[in-house]
Amino acid sequence: KKPGKGLSDRLVEEIVKFAGGNLMFSGPMFLEGVGYGAKIGRRMDADLYVSILEDELQQSLEYYNKKPEDVIFQQDNNPKHKSKKA
């Protein structure tokens, strides 16, 4: 590179590192290990939350041979968690 000149486009390859984006994931944890998870591809609402409980949580309970009364269910006080649907 000559002083005062920019780099040649033919010599530079653009690489984008840490290019933003996000990943939201939900799933249960047990003493024995992690349960089935769900990648959340949209904004979480009560309907999606209930769907995850019905699908991934139930599959996880079956996988670890547990009944609902065998586990301590914990969640925060987020409105979707406290909704009538949930």
Beta strands, then each sheet from edge to edge (+ up, - down):
strand 1: 24-26
strand 2: 29-30
strand 3: 33-34
strand 4: 38-40
sheet 1: 1+ 4-
sheet 2: 2+ 3-
end
